[in-house]
Amino acid sequence: MSETGPRALIITAPGINCDLELARAFEAAGAHPESHLLRELMRTPSIIDRFDLIGLPGGFSYGDDIAAGRIMAQLIRRSILPALHEAVKRRVPMICPCNGFQIAVQAGLLPSFEGGSAALPVVALAENLDARFHDRWTRIEVPDETICLWTRGLQFDQETGLLPSAHGEGRFVAPASVLDALECAGQVAMRYAEGENFNGSERRIAGICDPTGLILGLMPHPERYTRWTQHPWWTRLDPGVRQHETPGLAIFRNAVDWVRRGRPSHTSSTKGLAPCR
């Protein structure tokens, strides 16, 4: 960690369009962001070793050719995946919103990994149930039992507990056994509130983490809600509410402050997914 604060790596590539928002979110939370192209990291994976936090931004990486996030995921699998696994072993938090979530799932970063090898995907972000692209704000909930470093302990009310989403392939799907295992392990990091599950995700799951609680993948965009003026009806909010941080900024603050505190131990499992009992 640098003397002036944690350093955050933003991994970008052609088609990524949320890298600047992600960088500003890290900066607002007290980190110092630095963007690097995936091509550069593929040549020199050791660059990743210099950072305390990692962000895999949203957008349309490589035009989402073949499928959303597929090309970037395959490039990561065959190049920097071992370096990312080593970063997790160093307890480096990583956030992957929207296209980043799609990439992380297909690259084998989520929902779990074994050693230094990529796990085969066991979950997917499928086409929205109505086959339409949605750009909207939705209320979200954080499960009390989550082990996710980024969202654990956060509580949001009905008026301000919103996050924006913008995707056509964000429906979280998985076999029932995997869904049970994610819930039992506390790896469900975020849900759409009742009545807000616009894409038809199984069990209203909006985001999950890996078994360490360090890697967060989610379809909503917390980086787009770090200032109250971004709230859809911010002028009608009670002024007292705006004295606190937005839910989006609170998510980034959780991880940045944890790194600042020296990465203290937190309750989480380092094992793979296990069935419910």
Backbone torsions as a table, in degrees:
resi	resn	phi	psi	omega
1	MET	NA	136.5	-178.9
2	SER	-71.9	163.5	-179.3
3	GLU	-65.3	-26.4	-176.3
4	THR	-96.4	-0.6	178.6
5	GLY	139.9	170.1	180.0
6	PRO	-62.4	148.7	177.5
7	ARG	-103.1	131.5	-177.5
8	ALA	-113.3	125.4	177.7
9	LEU	-91.2	125.7	173.5
10	ILE	-105.3	115.5	-179.9
11	ILE	-91.0	117.1	-176.8
12	THR	-123.4	167.8	-176.7
13	ALA	-163.4	168.3	177.3
14	PRO	-53.9	131.7	179.6
15	GLY	96.3	-21.5	175.8
16	ILE	-66.6	132.0	-178.3
17	ASN	-132.3	9.2	179.0
18	CYS	-116.3	16.2	-176.0
19	ASP	-67.8	-37.3	-179.7
20	LEU	-69.5	-38.7	176.5
21	GLU	-63.7	-40.9	179.1
22	LEU	-65.2	-41.1	178.2
23	ALA	-62.7	-42.9	179.6
24	ARG	-65.3	-35.5	178.5
25	ALA	-64.7	-44.9	176.1
26	PHE	-60.0	-43.0	-178.1
27	GLU	-64.7	-41.6	179.3
28	ALA	-63.6	-28.0	179.9
29	ALA	-87.5	-2.2	175.3
30	GLY	106.3	8.2	178.2
31	ALA	-99.8	171.4	-179.5
32	HIS	-118.6	100.6	-174.6
33	PRO	-79.1	151.4	177.6
34	GLU	-147.5	124.0	-177.8
35	SER	-92.4	139.0	175.5
36	HIS	-137.5	135.3	176.4
37	LEU	-68.0	143.9	176.5
38	LEU	-55.5	-38.3	180.0
39	ARG	-57.6	-40.4	178.7
40	GLU	-67.3	-41.6	179.9
41	LEU	-67.7	-32.1	177.3
42	MET	-64.4	-36.0	177.8
43	ARG	-74.9	-37.1	-176.0
44	THR	-134.2	77.7	-178.2
45	PRO	-61.1	-22.0	-178.2
46	SER	-64.8	-14.6	175.8
47	ILE	-56.8	-36.0	-177.5
48	ILE	-59.8	-29.1	-177.2
49	ASP	-64.8	-16.6	-176.0
50	ARG	-83.9	-5.0	-169.3
51	PHE	-111.9	153.4	-178.1
52	ASP	-101.5	-18.6	178.6
53	LEU	-142.8	155.7	-179.5
54	ILE	-135.8	139.4	175.3
55	GLY	-127.0	131.9	176.0
56	LEU	-111.5	100.6	-167.2
57	PRO	-74.2	169.7	175.7
58	GLY	-86.9	176.1	-178.3
59	GLY	139.3	-145.6	-179.6
60	PHE	-134.9	67.4	-174.4
61	SER	-53.1	127.8	-178.9
62	TYR	52.1	34.9	177.4
63	GLY	69.6	10.1	-175.4
64	ASP	52.8	31.9	176.2
65	ASP	-62.0	147.4	-177.4
66	ILE	75.0	-61.4	176.9
67	ALA	-164.7	161.0	-176.5
68	ALA	-58.6	119.5	176.0
69	GLY	77.9	-3.0	-171.4
70	ARG	-63.3	-46.0	-175.7
71	ILE	-66.1	-47.5	-179.2
72	MET	-63.5	-36.5	178.1
73	ALA	-62.0	-43.3	-179.5
74	GLN	-68.1	-36.5	176.1
75	LEU	-63.7	-39.3	178.7
76	ILE	-67.3	-43.0	-178.1
77	ARG	-58.3	-37.9	-174.0
78	ARG	-94.7	6.0	-176.2
79	SER	-137.3	-73.0	-169.7
80	ILE	-99.7	2.4	-178.3
81	LEU	-57.2	-44.5	176.9
82	PRO	-58.9	-37.3	179.3
83	ALA	-67.4	-34.9	177.3
84	LEU	-69.8	-37.8	175.7
85	HIS	-62.7	-40.4	177.6
86	GLU	-64.3	-35.8	177.7
87	ALA	-63.2	-41.0	177.9
88	VAL	-64.6	-37.8	177.0
89	LYS	-63.3	-29.8	175.5
90	ARG	-81.8	1.9	179.1
91	ARG	66.9	50.5	175.9
92	VAL	-97.3	116.0	178.0
93	PRO	-67.5	146.8	-178.4
94	MET	-138.2	132.9	178.5
95	ILE	-119.0	138.9	-173.7
96	CYS	-136.0	86.4	179.9
97	PRO	-84.1	142.7	170.5
98	CYS	54.4	-110.5	179.6
99	ASN	-59.3	-31.6	175.9
100	GLY	-61.9	-37.4	176.8
101	PHE	-65.7	-45.9	178.6
102	GLN	-59.6	-41.0	179.0
103	ILE	-66.5	-46.5	-176.7
104	ALA	-61.2	-39.1	179.1
105	VAL	-65.3	-45.7	-177.0
106	GLN	-76.3	-23.6	177.9
107	ALA	-79.6	-16.0	-179.6
108	GLY	96.3	11.2	177.4
109	LEU	-79.7	-28.8	-178.9
110	LEU	-132.4	144.7	4.2
111	PRO	-86.5	-5.0	-179.9
112	SER	-159.5	167.9	174.3
113	PHE	-145.8	158.9	179.4
114	GLU	-120.3	116.3	178.0
115	GLY	56.8	-133.1	-178.3
116	GLY	-101.6	5.7	-177.7
117	SER	-101.9	150.6	-178.4
118	ALA	-75.1	133.0	174.9
119	ALA	-81.8	148.5	175.2
120	LEU	-70.3	142.2	-179.8
121	PRO	-59.6	133.8	176.5
122	VAL	-119.1	-3.5	173.3
123	VAL	-130.6	167.6	-179.9
124	ALA	-149.5	157.6	170.8
125	LEU	-108.6	99.4	-173.9
126	ALA	-91.8	174.8	178.0
127	GLU	-60.0	139.6	177.2
128	ASN	-51.6	148.3	-172.7
129	LEU	-57.1	-34.4	179.9
130	ASP	-93.3	7.6	177.5
131	ALA	59.5	30.5	179.4
132	ARG	-123.6	150.1	172.5
133	PHE	-78.0	132.4	-180.0
134	HIS	-119.1	133.5	174.1
135	ASP	-124.5	100.9	-171.6
136	ARG	-158.7	162.8	173.3
137	TRP	-97.1	138.8	178.8
138	THR	-136.2	149.7	175.1
139	ARG	-75.2	141.9	-178.4
140	ILE	-126.4	160.4	177.9
141	GLU	-131.4	146.4	175.7
142	VAL	-111.6	118.4	-180.0
143	PRO	-60.5	139.4	-179.8
144	ASP	-60.7	-31.7	-172.6
145	GLU	-91.5	6.9	-176.5
146	THR	-67.2	145.3	175.0
147	ILE	-96.4	1.8	-174.3
148	CYS	-66.3	123.0	179.9
149	LEU	-59.7	-37.8	-174.0
150	TRP	-71.4	-35.8	-173.2
151	THR	-113.0	-12.1	-174.2
152	ARG	-61.7	134.9	177.2
153	GLY	85.4	-5.3	-179.0
154	LEU	-87.0	135.9	177.7
155	GLN	-130.2	130.0	-176.0
156	PHE	-122.0	141.6	-180.0
157	ASP	-88.2	176.4	-174.7
158	GLN	-66.0	-30.8	-174.9
159	GLU	-84.7	-37.3	-175.2
160	THR	-109.6	-12.0	-176.5
161	GLY	-80.4	61.7	-178.7
162	LEU	-119.1	157.5	168.9
163	LEU	-141.5	146.0	177.9
164	PRO	-83.4	145.7	175.0
165	SER	-129.6	151.6	177.4
166	ALA	-154.6	93.4	-178.0
167	HIS	-160.6	159.1	174.6
168	GLY	-111.8	-14.5	-180.0
169	GLU	-130.9	75.9	-177.5
170	GLY	-130.1	9.3	-177.9
171	ARG	-76.0	112.6	-177.2
172	PHE	-75.9	121.9	-179.5
173	VAL	-131.8	147.2	178.6
174	ALA	-168.5	157.5	174.3
175	PRO	-59.9	153.1	-178.5
176	ALA	-56.7	-36.7	-179.2
177	SER	-64.9	-37.1	178.2
178	VAL	-71.2	-41.5	177.5
179	LEU	-60.1	-43.6	177.6
180	ASP	-60.4	-43.8	-177.8
181	ALA	-65.0	-41.3	178.1
182	LEU	-60.6	-42.7	-179.6
183	GLU	-68.8	-41.6	-179.9
184	CYS	-64.1	-36.3	-178.2
185	ALA	-83.4	-3.5	-178.5
186	GLY	74.7	23.4	-176.6
187	GLN	-89.9	-2.1	171.8
188	VAL	-79.2	112.7	-173.8
189	ALA	-93.2	-22.4	-174.3
190	MET	-163.5	143.8	174.8
191	ARG	-127.4	154.3	166.7
192	TYR	-73.1	139.5	178.6
193	ALA	-63.7	160.6	179.2
194	GLU	-54.8	129.5	-179.6
195	GLY	84.3	0.4	-176.7
196	GLU	-112.4	4.5	-174.0
197	ASN	-80.2	70.5	-170.9
198	PHE	-67.2	-25.4	-176.6
199	ASN	-97.1	-4.8	177.0
200	GLY	83.2	24.7	-178.5
201	SER	-61.5	141.9	176.1
202	GLU	-59.3	130.7	177.5
203	ARG	54.4	26.7	177.0
204	ARG	60.7	25.4	-176.6
205	ILE	-73.4	122.9	178.9
206	ALA	-106.3	-19.3	-179.8
207	GLY	-163.5	148.6	177.9
208	ILE	-133.4	165.7	174.2
209	CYS	-125.0	170.9	176.2
210	ASP	-82.6	175.3	-176.5
211	PRO	-64.7	-16.6	177.0
212	THR	-86.2	-14.7	-175.8
213	GLY	81.9	1.9	-174.7
214	LEU	-88.5	-35.5	-176.6
215	ILE	-97.7	119.6	178.9
216	LEU	-111.4	125.1	171.6
217	GLY	-116.8	132.0	-178.2
218	LEU	-151.8	148.5	179.0
219	MET	-80.3	-36.6	175.3
220	PRO	-64.5	165.6	-176.6
221	HIS	-111.8	87.6	177.2
222	PRO	-64.4	-25.6	-179.8
223	GLU	-68.6	-12.7	178.2
224	ARG	-96.3	11.4	-177.9
225	TYR	-143.0	59.7	179.6
226	THR	-107.7	-5.0	176.8
227	ARG	-130.8	145.3	-178.0
228	TRP	-64.8	-27.9	179.2
229	THR	-66.5	-9.7	175.6
230	GLN	-87.6	-12.5	177.8
231	HIS	-65.7	138.1	-173.7
232	PRO	-61.6	-24.3	175.6
233	TRP	-134.9	49.2	-173.1
234	TRP	-61.9	-31.3	-177.7
235	THR	-68.1	-18.2	180.0
236	ARG	-96.6	-1.8	178.8
237	LEU	-74.4	147.8	175.1
238	ASP	-60.9	132.8	-179.9
239	PRO	-54.9	-30.1	179.3
240	GLY	-65.5	-32.7	178.5
241	VAL	-63.2	-39.2	-175.1
242	ARG	-75.7	0.4	173.9
243	GLN	-78.6	-16.4	-179.2
244	HIS	-99.7	171.9	178.7
245	GLU	-77.0	151.5	174.2
246	THR	-69.9	157.8	176.5
247	PRO	-56.0	-39.0	179.8
248	GLY	-62.2	-47.1	180.0
249	LEU	-66.5	-35.1	179.7
250	ALA	-61.1	-34.9	178.4
251	ILE	-62.9	-46.5	179.3
252	PHE	-69.5	-37.1	179.6
253	ARG	-61.6	-38.8	178.6
254	ASN	-52.8	-49.4	-175.9
255	ALA	-73.8	-43.6	-178.5
256	VAL	-63.8	-44.1	179.7
257	ASP	-65.3	-35.5	178.5
258	TRP	-63.2	-41.6	177.1
259	VAL	-65.8	-41.7	179.1
260	ARG	-60.5	-33.6	-179.5
261	ARG	-78.7	2.6	177.4
262	GLY	91.8	21.2	178.8
263	ARG	57.0	57.6	179.5
264	PRO	-63.3	159.1	-179.5
265	SER	-63.7	145.7	173.9
266	HIS	-140.5	153.9	-174.9
267	THR	-70.2	115.1	174.9
268	SER	-163.6	161.3	178.4
269	SER	-95.6	141.8	175.0
270	THR	-103.5	7.3	-179.5
271	LYS	-92.8	168.6	176.9
272	GLY	-72.9	-179.5	-178.4
273	LEU	-65.8	138.6	179.3
274	ALA	-123.4	147.5	-179.4
275	PRO	-68.6	155.3	177.1
276	CYS	-66.9	150.5	173.9
277	ARG	-131.7	NA	NA
